């Protein structure tokens, strides 16, 4: 700001100074021509008229002096001793260039080459531009005063404005300093105005929400892992300690090994489930742009579940709103969607077997709907909000194998794909899972 003001002031000063100087040179030029006309024509003028012209035009400038040189560079006129004398080289230069503006000491000078029937002459008019110098110096003072006043106003105003602008930033900094891994629930106060600071606060709050979700997921992961893995590990260690106390029969060893194998399989399912849960939370959005043919994917899932439950029956159907045969496409991650459909369909078959399970795909104008219907034990309404929690198991389902992770994983995958999953069930009459995806392709 200061540099710009200095440059602009210097520019104004230079223009004004040059203009004042050129104006004074112009006046001196006029004096030189008037002096020439009066001198060479004064024999044709009355003495009174000549005196008036001389008084009016030749003595109005400060310390004004006009001298005339003939072709031999000799001074030929001036009633008194000239205030300024010029060398022969200066006079010759004026005669050569015809017109010359120059400065001699504190005086401004204008020299002209004048041709008359009496000969060729050089006329030099000079004077001291006190008024112009005074005006320029006054302008310099004004510009200096304006510079310091403007800098002062800018500094004061800038400090006031910067405080007003930076106060919200300071508030944000103070609140951010208070946020740590132990209190990620804290949020910045979002401003009502739609400016950059408001957008910054909103963006930061969104980031905090994502971080809080990740931290909660990690805490749950550790909690679930330590809780669920403890039981099978304790069982395995206890069985091994028992058989190592003394020699056992072959039948007893086989029995213990079968228990260890069952617990190891349970551990394997638990670790796979926890890994899948972690993978869903960590999956990058950049990997969610695959084109997935859901009808083909569901068919693959049904085939794989059928291999696991050989006596099961899964009825698959497809229906579209307009009756046309089109692919059921969504944007997402194929491996995650496979895991979601597998967990839901496998869960339905497990509780419904040997009764048939229905899997239906519906295509409407704006949505893709997947319905999985079983004829199993059903779910009480009070359990609806808990059924998707990790490791939650129904009391009437404890006799069925499982870790309680499948539906939780499926729900998180569906939500990751901006879909919804709803449960419809009546105890003893089976359950229906309704999955909806917005038609995003």
C-alpha positions in Angstrom: 0.0 0.0 0.0 2.8 2.4 1.0 4.8 1.6 -2.2 1.7 2.3 -4.4 1.0 5.6 -2.6 4.7 6.7 -3.0 4.7 5.8 -6.7 1.4 7.5 -7.4 2.5 10.7 -5.4 5.8 10.7 -7.3 3.9 10.4 -10.6 1.6 13.3 -9.7 4.5 15.4 -8.6 6.5 14.7 -11.8 3.6 15.6 -14.0 2.8 18.8 -12.1 6.5 19.9 -12.0 6.9 19.2 -15.8 3.6 21.0 -16.6 4.6 24.0 -14.5 8.1 24.1 -16.2 6.6 23.8 -19.7 4.1 26.5 -19.0 6.8 28.8 -17.9 8.9 28.0 -21.0 5.9 28.8 -23.2 5.5 32.2 -21.5 9.2 32.9 -22.0 8.9 31.9 -25.7 6.0 34.4 -26.0 8.1 37.1 -24.3 11.0 36.4 -26.8 8.7 36.9 -29.9 7.0 39.9 -28.4 10.4 41.4 -27.6 11.5 40.8 -31.2 8.4 42.4 -32.7 8.7 45.4 -30.4 12.4 45.9 -31.0 12.4 45.5 -34.7 9.2 47.5 -35.2 9.6 50.2 -32.5 10.5 52.8 -35.1 7.0 52.4 -36.4 5.4 52.8 -33.0 4.7 56.0 -31.0 6.9 56.3 -27.9 3.9 56.1 -25.6 2.5 52.9 -27.2 6.0 51.3 -27.1 6.3 52.2 -23.4 2.9 50.6 -22.6 3.7 47.4 -24.5 7.1 47.2 -22.9 5.6 47.6 -19.4 2.7 45.2 -20.0 4.6 42.3 -21.6 8.3 42.5 -20.8 8.4 43.0 -17.1 5.7 40.8 -15.7 7.9 37.8 -14.9 10.2 37.6 -11.9 13.7 38.9 -12.8 12.8 38.7 -16.5 15.5 39.6 -19.0 15.5 39.6 -22.8 18.7 39.9 -24.8 19.2 40.0 -28.6 22.3 38.9 -30.5 23.1 39.7 -34.1 24.6 37.3 -36.7 28.0 37.9 -35.2 26.8 36.8 -31.8 27.1 40.4 -30.4 24.7 41.7 -27.9 22.8 44.5 -29.6 20.1 45.5 -27.2 19.5 45.9 -23.5 19.1 49.3 -21.9 20.9 48.2 -18.8 23.4 45.6 -18.0 21.9 42.2 -18.8 21.0 40.0 -15.8 22.3 37.0 -17.6 25.0 36.7 -20.2 25.4 33.8 -22.6 28.5 32.5 -24.3 29.0 32.4 -28.0 28.7 28.6 -28.1 25.2 28.8 -26.5 24.1 31.5 -29.0 25.5 29.4 -31.9 23.6 26.3 -30.7 20.3 28.3 -30.6 21.0 29.6 -34.1 21.7 26.0 -35.2 18.7 24.3 -33.5 16.3 27.4 -34.2 14.7 26.9 -30.8 16.1 25.8 -27.4 14.9 25.5 -23.8 17.5 25.3 -21.1 18.3 26.2 -17.6 21.1 28.5 -16.4 21.6 28.7 -12.7 18.3 29.4 -11.1 16.9 30.8 -14.3 14.8 29.2 -17.1 15.8 30.3 -20.6 14.3 30.1 -24.0 16.3 31.0 -27.1 14.8 31.5 -30.6 16.3 32.2 -34.0 14.6 35.2 -35.5 15.0 36.3 -39.2 14.3 39.9 -40.2 15.0 42.1 -43.1 17.7 43.7 -41.0 19.4 40.3 -40.5 19.4 37.0 -38.6 19.2 37.3 -34.8 19.1 35.2 -31.7 16.7 36.3 -29.0 17.0 34.8 -25.4 14.3 35.4 -22.8 15.1 34.3 -19.2 13.4 34.6 -15.8 13.2 33.0 -12.4 10.0 30.9 -12.0 9.5 31.7 -8.3 5.8 31.2 -8.4 6.1 27.8 -10.2 8.7 26.6 -7.8 6.6 27.7 -4.9 3.6 25.9 -6.3 5.6 22.7 -6.9 7.0 22.9 -3.4 3.6 23.4 -2.0 2.3 20.4 -3.9 5.3 18.4 -2.5 4.2 19.3 1.0 0.6 18.4 0.3 1.6 15.0 -1.2 3.9 14.3 1.8 1.1 15.2 4.2 -1.4 13.1 2.2 1.1 10.2 2.3 1.5 10.2 6.1 -2.2 10.8 6.7 -3.3 8.1 4.3 -0.8 5.6 5.8 -2.1 6.5 9.3 -5.7 6.1 8.2 -4.9 2.8 6.4 -3.0 1.4 9.4 -5.8 2.3 11.9 -8.6 1.2 9.6 -6.7 -2.0 8.6 -6.2 -2.9 12.3 -9.9 -2.3 13.0 -11.0 -4.3 9.9 -8.4 -7.1 10.5 -9.6 -7.5 14.1 -13.2 -7.8 12.9 -12.2 -10.3 10.2 -9.8 -12.2 12.4 -11.9 -12.5 15.5 -14.0 -15.4 14.0 -10.7 -17.0 12.9 -9.3 -16.7 16.4 -12.5 -18.2 17.8 -12.1 -21.1 15.4 -8.5 -21.6 16.4 -9.4 -21.6 20.1 -12.1 -24.2 19.6 -10.0 -26.4 17.4 -7.3 -26.4 20.1 -9.9 -27.9 22.5 -10.7 -30.8 20.2 -8.8 -34.0 20.6 -9.3 -37.7 20.1 -11.2 -37.9 23.4 -13.8 -35.2 22.5 -14.4 -35.5 18.8 -18.1 -34.8 19.5 -17.3 -31.1 19.8 -18.2 -28.9 16.8 -17.5 -25.4 15.6 -20.2 -22.9 15.8 -21.4 -22.4 12.2 -22.1 -18.9 11.1 -25.4 -17.9 9.5 -23.6 -15.8 6.8 -22.7 -17.7 3.6 -19.1 -16.5 3.4 -15.7 -18.3 3.3 -15.5 -18.6 7.1 -18.9 -20.1 7.3 -17.9 -22.6 4.6 -14.7 -23.3 6.5 -16.6 -24.1 9.7 -19.1 -26.3 8.0 -16.3 -28.2 6.1 -14.3 -28.7 9.4 -17.4 -30.0 11.2 -18.0 -32.4 8.4 -14.4 -33.6 8.7 -14.9 -34.0 12.5 -18.0 -36.1 11.9 -16.0 -38.4 9.6 -13.2 -38.6 12.0 -15.6 -39.3 14.9 -17.2 -42.1 12.9 -13.8 -43.6 12.2 -12.7 -43.4 15.8 -16.0 -44.9 17.0 -15.6 -47.7 14.5 -12.0 -48.4 15.7 -13.2 -48.4 19.4 -16.0 -50.7 18.5 -13.7 -52.9 16.6 -11.3 -53.2 19.5 -14.2 -53.8 21.9 -15.9 -56.4 19.8 -12.6 -58.2 19.0 -11.5 -58.3 22.6 -14.9 -59.5 23.8 -15.8 -62.0 21.1 -12.4 -63.5 20.6 -11.9 -64.1 24.3 -14.4 -66.9 24.6 -13.1 -69.3 21.9 -9.5 -68.6 22.9 -10.3 -69.4 26.5 -12.1 -72.6 25.5 -9.1 -73.7 23.3 -6.6 -73.0 26.0 -8.7 -74.8 28.7 -9.2 -77.9 26.6 -5.5 -78.1 25.8 -4.5 -77.7 29.4 -6.9 -80.5 30.4 -5.6 -83.0 27.9 -2.0 -82.1 28.8 -2.5 -82.9 32.5 -2.4 -86.6 31.9 -2.5 -89.2 29.1 -5.9 -89.6 27.4 -7.5 -92.2 25.2 -7.7 -91.7 21.5 -11.4 -91.0 21.7 -10.9 -88.3 24.3 -8.2 -86.7 22.1 -10.5 -86.7 19.1 -13.3 -85.2 21.1 -11.0 -82.3 22.3 -9.6 -81.8 18.9 -13.1 -81.5 17.5 -13.9 -78.9 20.1 -10.7 -77.0 19.2 -11.6 -77.3 15.5 -15.1 -75.9 16.1 -13.7 -73.0 18.1 -11.0 -72.3 15.5 -13.7 -72.2 12.8 -15.6 -69.7 15.0 -12.4 -67.6 15.4 -11.9 -67.7 11.6 -15.5 -66.5 11.0 -15.1 -63.8 13.6 -11.8 -62.5 12.2 -13.2 -62.5 8.7 -16.3 -60.6 9.9 -14.2 -58.1 11.7 -11.9 -57.7 8.7 -15.0 -57.1 6.5 -16.4 -54.6 8.9 -13.1 -52.7 8.9 -12.8 -52.9 5.1 -16.3 -51.3 4.7 -15.3 -48.3 6.9 -12.0 -47.8 5.3 -13.1 -48.2 1.6 -12.3 -45.1 -0.4 -15.0 -43.3 -2.3 -12.8 -43.4 -5.4 -13.2 -47.2 -5.4 -17.0 -46.9 -5.4 -17.5 -46.1 -9.1 -17.6 -49.6 -10.6 -20.6 -50.5 -12.8 -22.3 -53.4 -11.0 -24.9 -55.6 -12.7 -26.9 -56.5 -9.6 -29.1 -59.1 -11.3 -26.0 -61.1 -12.3 -24.3 -60.5 -8.9 -27.3 -61.7 -7.0 -27.4 -64.9 -9.2 -23.8 -65.6 -8.2 -24.6 -65.1 -4.6 -27.6 -67.5 -4.8 -25.4 -70.1 -6.4 -22.7 -69.8 -3.7 -25.2 -69.9 -0.9 -26.8 -73.0 -2.5 -23.4 -74.8 -2.3 -23.3 -74.1 1.4 -26.8 -75.2 2.1 -27.4 -78.1 -0.3 -31.0 -78.8 0.8 -32.0 -75.1 0.5 -34.4 -73.6 -2.1 -34.0 -70.1 -3.3 -36.7 -68.7 -5.7 -35.3 -65.8 -7.8 -37.4 -63.4 -9.7 -37.0 -60.1 -11.6 -39.6 -57.5 -12.4 -39.5 -54.1 -14.0 -41.9 -51.3 -14.1 -41.9 -50.9 -17.8 -41.6 -54.7 -18.6 -38.4 -54.2 -20.7 -35.4 -56.4 -20.3 -32.7 -54.1 -19.1 -29.6 -54.6 -16.9 -29.9 -53.7 -13.2 -27.0 -51.4 -12.9 -25.7 -49.4 -10.0 -22.5 -47.6 -9.3 -20.5 -49.0 -6.4 -18.0 -51.6 -5.3 -18.8 -55.1 -6.6 -17.0 -57.0 -3.9 -18.7 -55.0 -1.1 -22.1 -55.5 -2.7 -21.5 -59.2 -3.1 -20.7 -59.4 0.7 -23.9 -57.5 1.6 -26.1 -59.7 -0.6 -24.4 -62.8 0.6 -24.8 -62.0 4.3 -28.5 -61.2 3.9 -29.4 -64.2 1.7 -27.2 -66.6 3.7 -28.9 -65.4 6.9 -32.4 -65.9 5.4 -31.5 -69.4 4.2 -30.0 -70.4 7.6 -33.1 -69.5 9.5 -35.6 -70.7 6.8 -34.0 -74.0 5.7 -35.6 -76.2 4.5 -38.4 -73.7 3.7 -37.9 -71.7 0.5 -36.4 -68.2 0.4 -37.6 -65.7 -2.1 -35.2 -63.2 -3.7 -36.8 -60.5 -5.9 -35.3 -57.7 -7.9 -37.6 -54.8 -8.8 -36.6 -52.0 -11.2 -38.7 -48.8 -10.9 -38.0 -45.5 -12.7 -36.0 -44.1 -9.8 -34.9 -47.0 -7.6 -33.5 -50.5 -7.6 -35.2 -52.7 -4.9 -34.0 -56.1 -3.6 -36.4 -58.1 -1.5 -35.2 -61.1 0.5 -38.0 -63.0 2.2 -37.6 -66.1 4.5 -40.0 -68.3 6.4 -37.9 -68.5 9.5 -38.4 -67.8 13.2 -39.2 -64.1 12.7 -38.1 -61.1 14.8 -39.9 -59.2 17.5 -40.4 -55.4 16.9 -38.4 -54.4 20.0 -35.4 -56.1 18.3 -35.7 -54.2 15.1 -33.3 -51.4 16.1 -30.7 -53.8 17.5 -30.7 -56.4 14.8 -28.1 -54.4 12.8 -25.7 -53.8 15.7 -22.4 -55.8 15.6 -22.5 -59.1 17.6 -26.1 -58.6 18.5 -28.0 -62.0 18.5 -31.6 -62.7 19.1 -32.5 -64.9 22.1 -34.4 -67.3 19.8 -31.4 -67.5 17.4 -28.7 -68.6 19.9 -29.1 -72.2 18.7 -28.1 -71.2 15.1 -24.4 -70.8 14.2 -23.2 -67.2 13.6 -21.2 -64.3 15.0 -23.8 -61.5 14.8 -21.7 -59.5 12.3 -23.4 -60.4 9.0 -26.4 -58.0 9.1 -24.2 -55.2 10.6 -21.7 -55.5 7.7 -24.6 -55.7 5.2 -26.2 -52.5 6.5 -23.0 -50.5 6.5 -22.3 -51.6 2.9 -25.8 -50.5 1.8 -25.4 -47.2 3.5 -22.0 -46.8 1.9 -23.8 -47.1 -1.5 -26.3 -44.4 -0.4 -29.0 -47.0 -0.1 -31.4 -48.0 2.7 -32.3 -51.3 4.3 -35.5 -52.0 6.2 -36.8 -55.0 8.1 -40.4 -56.3 8.0 -41.1 -59.3 10.3 -43.6 -61.0 12.4 -42.4 -63.5 15.1 -43.0 -67.1 13.9 -43.8 -66.0 10.3 -40.5 -65.2 8.9 -38.8 -61.9 7.9 -38.3 -59.7 4.8 -35.3 -57.4 4.2 -36.0 -54.6 1.8 -32.9 -53.0 0.2 -33.3 -49.8 -1.9 -30.7 -48.1 -4.1 -31.3 -44.9 -5.9 -30.9 -45.3 -9.6 -27.5 -43.6 -9.9 -26.4 -44.8 -13.2 
